[in-house]
Amino acid sequence: MRKLLNLFGMALIAIAVLFPLSAKAAGKNVCQTLKESKTYQYNLDQKGKKESIKVTTTKKEHKKGYVITYDVKTTVTINDRKIYSKIWRNQNYYQNHVKVMVTDVDKKDKQMELLIIEADVSDISDSPAWESDMEHIFYYQYVNGQAKRRQDLAPLFKKDFKNVFFLHGIKNNSFLTINGKNEIYARVCTVMQKDEYGFEDCLHVKAGLMLKKGKFVPVSSKEYTILDVGGEEDISVKLKKNMTLYTQMGGKKKAFTMKSGEKIPAKSLYCIKNKKAYLRIKNKKGKWGYIELKKGLLEFDGVAHV
């Protein structure tokens, strides 16, 4: 019996050596934000050896009387070759304008993505992704030993939305998120109105891009998930007055009514038709209705920007 067990164990070892599980079959889609001064190993082009990726940030102090500012320089290297470098002048100590991500949005294309995000981010914030404003999201492909900038994804995320104020991240640990189905997501901040103090009341909408043959394109959709109501932030958004909701966007057939002070429920959707924005709301009876988003329609208890 012991001899048979030994033979069985040797057979298993031989199978593991001769037929290892491929990373493609066993691994998950990569979606990681890189930490500064740490070297990461990723096979960006899925050929040969892994590439060494490093993000370095240096700060040069300037004193003028009691005022101290910093020049913040961020450099990104692949295999010790510089692919990105930029200096941000007159910053405070905790401002960090660059986040770098490695993603594998489409595991079938045998190509990973390097994303360099230029944003206004505070290193001491509890919610850096939620508070950030991503001005640029530069998408690089690593081909034949060279990192080539292919696209700026920030304008693509904003493309289908009205009155975009900010472009935020989704999660603090990864900023952007992916779904394992060729799609990547960010949080679009859309202005609804200004309050009496001059603050912008905003809804935050989950927007996606799809990777097709090495190029990102907006996810074609007429409905987008609203992230503020009933989610992690649990912001209270209410109707300011009694409203009739309709069965179609721009339609005249009544679906149901909502009373002044009623909260916009979780899983409500942001919709666009003929350049007009609507909310699609499901009531307690399971019935859906549409209401056009207009200034003064909603009352916000939380989501406001200067």
C-alpha positions as CSV (number, residue, x, y, z in Angstrom):
1,M,0.0,0.0,0.0
2,R,2.8,2.4,1.0
3,K,4.5,1.7,-2.3
4,L,1.4,2.4,-4.3
5,L,0.9,5.7,-2.4
6,N,4.5,6.7,-3.2
7,L,4.0,5.9,-6.9
8,F,0.8,7.9,-6.9
9,G,2.5,10.9,-5.3
10,M,5.3,10.7,-7.9
11,A,2.8,10.6,-10.7
12,L,1.1,13.8,-9.4
13,I,4.4,15.6,-9.2
14,A,5.2,14.6,-12.7
15,I,1.9,15.9,-14.0
16,A,2.4,19.2,-12.2
17,V,5.8,19.6,-13.7
18,L,4.9,18.6,-17.2
19,F,1.5,20.2,-17.4
20,P,1.5,23.4,-15.2
21,L,-1.6,25.5,-15.0
22,S,-1.3,28.5,-17.2
23,A,-1.6,32.0,-15.6
24,K,-4.3,32.7,-18.1
25,A,-6.5,29.9,-16.9
26,A,-5.8,30.2,-13.2
27,G,-5.3,33.9,-12.7
28,K,-7.8,36.7,-12.4
29,N,-7.9,40.0,-14.4
30,V,-5.2,42.3,-12.9
31,C,-6.4,45.7,-11.7
32,Q,-3.7,47.2,-9.4
33,T,-2.6,50.7,-8.4
34,L,1.1,50.8,-8.0
35,K,2.8,52.1,-4.8
36,E,5.6,54.6,-5.1
37,S,9.3,53.4,-4.8
38,K,8.3,49.7,-5.2
39,T,9.3,47.7,-8.2
40,Y,6.6,45.5,-9.7
41,Q,7.0,42.6,-12.2
42,Y,4.3,42.2,-14.9
43,N,4.5,40.6,-18.3
44,L,2.9,43.5,-20.1
45,D,3.2,42.1,-23.6
46,Q,2.7,38.5,-22.5
47,K,6.0,37.6,-24.2
48,G,9.2,36.3,-22.7
49,K,10.3,37.9,-19.4
50,K,8.3,40.1,-17.1
51,E,8.8,43.8,-17.2
52,S,10.0,45.8,-14.1
53,I,7.8,48.8,-13.5
54,K,8.6,51.5,-10.9
55,V,6.9,54.8,-9.9
56,T,9.2,57.3,-8.2
57,T,8.1,60.6,-6.6
58,T,10.5,63.3,-5.3
59,K,9.7,66.6,-3.6
60,K,11.8,69.8,-3.7
61,E,11.0,72.3,-0.9
62,H,10.7,76.0,-1.4
63,K,10.4,78.5,1.5
64,K,9.1,82.1,1.2
65,G,8.6,83.6,4.6
66,Y,6.2,81.4,6.4
67,V,5.0,79.8,3.2
68,I,6.4,76.4,2.2
69,T,5.6,74.8,-1.1
70,Y,7.0,71.9,-3.1
71,D,7.8,70.9,-6.6
72,V,6.6,67.4,-6.9
73,K,8.1,65.2,-9.6
74,T,6.7,61.8,-10.7
75,T,8.7,59.4,-12.9
76,V,7.5,56.1,-14.3
77,T,10.1,53.6,-15.7
78,I,9.8,50.2,-17.4
79,N,13.0,48.1,-17.2
80,D,14.8,51.3,-16.0
81,R,13.8,53.2,-19.1
82,K,11.8,56.4,-18.4
83,I,8.4,56.5,-20.1
84,Y,6.8,59.3,-18.2
85,S,8.0,62.3,-16.1
86,K,6.3,65.4,-15.0
87,I,6.8,68.2,-12.4
88,W,4.0,69.8,-10.5
89,R,5.0,73.1,-9.0
90,N,3.8,75.1,-5.9
91,Q,2.1,72.1,-4.3
92,N,1.5,71.3,-0.6
93,Y,3.4,68.4,0.9
94,Y,0.5,65.9,0.6
95,Q,-0.6,66.6,-3.0
96,N,0.1,63.8,-5.4
97,H,-1.0,64.3,-8.9
98,V,-0.1,61.0,-10.5
99,K,-1.5,57.5,-9.9
100,V,-0.3,54.5,-12.0
101,M,-2.3,51.3,-12.7
102,V,-1.6,48.0,-14.4
103,T,-4.7,46.3,-15.7
104,D,-5.6,43.3,-17.8
105,V,-9.0,44.3,-19.1
106,D,-9.1,41.6,-21.8
107,K,-7.2,38.4,-20.9
108,K,-7.7,37.0,-24.4
109,D,-5.8,39.7,-26.2
110,K,-2.4,38.7,-24.6
111,Q,-1.7,42.3,-23.7
112,M,-1.8,44.2,-20.4
113,E,-2.5,47.9,-20.1
114,L,-0.5,50.6,-18.2
115,L,-2.6,53.6,-17.1
116,I,-1.0,56.8,-15.9
117,I,-3.7,59.0,-14.2
118,E,-3.1,62.7,-13.8
119,A,-5.5,63.8,-11.0
120,D,-5.8,66.1,-8.0
121,V,-5.2,63.6,-5.2
122,S,-4.4,64.1,-1.5
123,D,-2.2,61.4,0.1
124,I,-3.9,61.9,3.5
125,S,-7.5,61.6,2.3
126,D,-9.6,58.8,3.6
127,S,-11.3,58.6,0.2
128,P,-8.7,59.5,-2.4
129,A,-10.5,57.9,-5.4
130,W,-13.9,59.4,-4.5
131,E,-12.4,62.9,-4.0
132,S,-10.0,62.9,-6.9
133,D,-10.6,64.7,-10.2
134,M,-9.0,62.7,-13.0
135,E,-8.0,65.2,-15.7
136,H,-6.1,62.6,-17.9
137,I,-6.0,58.8,-18.0
138,F,-3.2,58.0,-20.4
139,Y,-3.3,54.4,-21.7
140,Y,0.0,52.8,-22.7
141,Q,0.6,49.6,-24.6
142,Y,4.0,47.8,-24.3
143,V,5.0,46.6,-27.7
144,N,8.4,45.4,-29.0
145,G,10.2,46.7,-25.9
146,Q,8.6,50.2,-26.2
147,A,5.8,51.8,-24.2
148,K,3.4,53.6,-26.6
149,R,0.7,56.1,-25.5
150,R,-2.4,55.0,-27.3
151,Q,-5.3,57.1,-25.8
152,D,-6.5,59.5,-23.1
153,L,-9.5,57.7,-21.6
154,A,-10.8,60.7,-19.5
155,P,-12.6,62.4,-22.4
156,L,-14.1,59.0,-23.4
157,F,-15.6,58.5,-19.9
158,K,-17.2,61.9,-20.0
159,K,-18.4,61.7,-23.6
160,D,-22.1,60.8,-23.2
161,F,-22.8,63.0,-20.1
162,K,-24.2,66.5,-19.6
163,N,-22.6,69.1,-17.3
164,V,-19.6,66.9,-16.2
165,F,-17.9,68.5,-13.1
166,F,-15.4,65.9,-12.0
167,L,-14.2,62.4,-13.0
168,H,-13.7,60.3,-9.9
169,G,-12.3,56.9,-9.2
170,I,-14.5,54.0,-8.1
171,K,-12.4,52.3,-5.3
172,N,-9.6,53.6,-3.2
173,N,-7.4,50.6,-3.6
174,S,-7.6,50.4,-7.4
175,F,-9.2,53.8,-8.5
176,L,-10.7,52.3,-11.7
177,T,-12.4,48.9,-11.7
178,I,-12.8,46.2,-14.3
179,N,-15.5,43.5,-14.7
180,G,-13.6,40.7,-16.3
181,K,-15.6,41.2,-19.5
182,N,-13.4,43.7,-21.4
183,E,-14.8,46.7,-19.5
184,I,-13.3,49.3,-17.2
185,Y,-15.2,51.8,-15.0
186,A,-15.0,55.3,-13.5
187,R,-17.3,57.6,-11.6
188,V,-18.7,60.6,-13.6
189,C,-19.8,63.6,-11.5
190,T,-22.7,65.3,-13.3
191,V,-24.0,68.7,-12.0
192,M,-27.7,68.9,-11.4
193,Q,-27.9,72.5,-10.0
194,K,-26.3,75.0,-7.7
195,D,-27.6,75.4,-4.1
196,E,-28.2,78.7,-2.3
197,Y,-24.5,78.8,-1.2
198,G,-23.1,78.3,-4.6
199,F,-22.2,74.7,-4.3
200,E,-22.8,72.2,-7.1
201,D,-25.3,69.5,-6.3
202,C,-24.2,66.4,-8.2
203,L,-25.2,62.9,-9.1
204,H,-22.4,60.4,-9.6
205,V,-22.8,57.9,-12.4
206,K,-20.9,54.7,-13.2
207,A,-19.5,55.0,-16.7
208,G,-17.7,52.3,-18.6
209,L,-15.3,51.8,-21.5
210,M,-14.8,48.6,-23.5
211,L,-11.5,47.4,-24.9
212,K,-11.8,46.3,-28.5
213,K,-8.7,45.2,-30.5
214,G,-6.4,47.3,-28.3
215,K,-8.6,50.4,-28.3
216,F,-11.0,51.7,-25.7
217,V,-14.5,52.8,-26.8
218,P,-17.5,54.0,-24.6
219,V,-19.8,51.2,-23.5
220,S,-23.0,51.8,-25.5
221,S,-25.8,52.2,-23.0
222,K,-28.9,54.2,-22.5
223,E,-28.9,53.6,-18.8
224,Y,-26.2,54.1,-16.2
225,T,-26.1,53.1,-12.5
226,I,-26.3,56.0,-10.0
227,L,-23.7,55.5,-7.3
228,D,-24.9,58.0,-4.6
229,V,-28.2,56.7,-3.5
230,G,-28.5,53.5,-1.4
231,G,-24.8,52.6,-1.9
232,E,-21.6,53.0,0.1
233,E,-22.0,56.8,0.5
234,D,-25.8,56.5,1.2
235,I,-26.5,60.1,0.2
236,S,-30.1,61.2,0.7
237,V,-31.5,62.7,-2.5
238,K,-35.2,63.7,-2.4
239,L,-37.8,65.2,-4.6
240,K,-38.5,68.9,-3.9
241,K,-42.2,68.7,-5.1
242,N,-44.8,66.2,-6.2
243,M,-43.9,64.7,-9.6
244,T,-45.5,62.5,-12.2
245,L,-43.3,59.8,-13.7
246,Y,-44.0,58.5,-17.2
247,T,-43.7,55.1,-18.9
248,Q,-41.2,56.4,-21.5
249,M,-38.5,59.1,-21.7
250,G,-40.3,62.2,-23.1
251,G,-43.6,60.3,-23.0
252,K,-47.0,61.4,-21.8
253,K,-48.4,58.2,-20.4
254,K,-48.4,58.2,-16.6
255,A,-46.6,55.5,-14.8
256,F,-47.0,56.6,-11.2
257,T,-46.5,59.7,-8.9
258,M,-44.0,60.5,-6.2
259,K,-44.6,63.0,-3.4
260,S,-42.4,65.9,-2.2
261,G,-39.8,64.7,0.2
262,E,-39.6,61.1,-1.1
263,K,-36.1,59.7,-1.4
264,I,-34.7,58.6,-4.8
265,P,-34.4,54.8,-4.2
266,A,-31.3,52.7,-4.6
267,K,-30.7,51.1,-8.1
268,S,-32.2,54.2,-9.8
269,L,-30.7,54.8,-13.3
270,Y,-29.4,57.8,-15.2
271,C,-30.7,57.8,-18.7
272,I,-30.0,59.9,-21.8
273,K,-32.3,60.5,-24.8
274,N,-32.1,63.3,-27.4
275,K,-29.4,65.1,-25.3
276,K,-31.8,65.2,-22.3
277,A,-31.1,63.5,-19.0
278,Y,-33.7,61.4,-17.1
279,L,-34.0,59.4,-13.9
280,R,-35.5,55.9,-14.2
281,I,-37.0,55.0,-10.9
282,K,-38.6,51.8,-9.6
283,N,-41.3,52.3,-6.9
284,K,-42.2,49.9,-4.1
285,K,-44.7,48.1,-6.3
286,G,-42.0,47.2,-8.8
287,K,-43.2,49.6,-11.4
288,W,-40.7,51.7,-13.4
289,G,-41.1,55.4,-14.4
290,Y,-39.1,58.2,-16.0
291,I,-38.6,61.8,-14.9
292,E,-36.6,64.4,-16.7
293,L,-33.7,65.9,-14.7
294,K,-34.2,69.6,-14.4
295,K,-32.8,72.4,-12.1
296,G,-34.7,72.6,-8.8
297,L,-36.2,69.1,-9.1
298,L,-34.0,67.4,-6.4
299,E,-32.9,68.2,-2.8
300,F,-29.4,67.0,-1.9
301,D,-28.3,66.2,1.7
302,G,-24.7,65.4,0.7
303,V,-23.2,65.3,-2.8
304,A,-21.9,68.9,-3.3
305,H,-18.8,70.4,-4.8
306,V,-17.3,73.8,-4.6
